[in-house]
Amino acid sequence: GTYYSAYLQDRATLFGKLVITPGLRFTRYDRTSTGYLEPRIAASLEVATGVRLKGSWGRNNQYVNRIVREDVLGGNREFWALSDGDLVAVPQSTNLVAGASYESGDFLIDAEAFRNEQTRLTTFAPRFTPGDEGIDYDEYFYEGDGESEGLELLLQKRFGSHTGWVSYTLSKTDYFFPELEADPFPADHDQRHELKLVYSARLRSLTLSGVYIYGSGRPYTEPIGTEEIALGSDERSFTVERVVVGEKNGARLPSYQRLDLSANLDFELFSGQGTLGLTVFNVGDRANVWYREFNSVDGEIFENNILLMSRTYNLFLNVRF
């Protein structure tokens, strides 16, 4: 695919405190033979010393898409596809952000509320079908909409020998694919709570740092049983066992938690400088679940957790001349 873009942007200051930045992008995409307008505007207003209100609105189109392939038993996967305006539409998002910040000396406090509306999303759901050669897999591409909303908070110390920040995000992302599910359901990446703590201390030539991440469980579709169905014709019929699933993305994986610690030592080496460092990822060796696989044996469902990185060590030496 090929697309051509032209972009205009301006910046205006009113009353010495209000800054407005409007912009407009025009894109021509050859696989749909269509032109797309993407307006946007951002504004900030200084209401007191160090206190600033801000907001932005914009519309965007996406021509390269990461599409979810639904797989209840083996865990969902993703693949990339170009939009063609037919099988895979050109998705569009409208983004609205409003917030405020306070900056004083070494400290920054920032808060933002956001809302994102998405249209013409695509997912691929090849649910149970008989295994004959006449299957048209194009029928398993579904089009839908989505919306995200939430709040982001940030507290940061940016200077000195001790630096760090704390961020918290509260968000919700729902999808609606009417031909696939009658009701809206949480998106695969929906995560209601995310907390990040970052700290770094500089002690002469030694730098110590730590990162802690917490994320509430992401959704998945859980099998709830099995059933037998008949296939074939009257002359040649047979039955197969089919897994029955519950509400789409109605279950949640366990929360994600990880603590990383590192130490870097700077030293002089002849005419150059060196750094010796050690990082320990997932210090607590927590078994964070990536996704779940399910197997059906004689009408019983067996569950297997596929885990992310266990405790991992990284030792490195950098030398610069």
Disulfide bonds with the S-S distance in Angstrom:
none
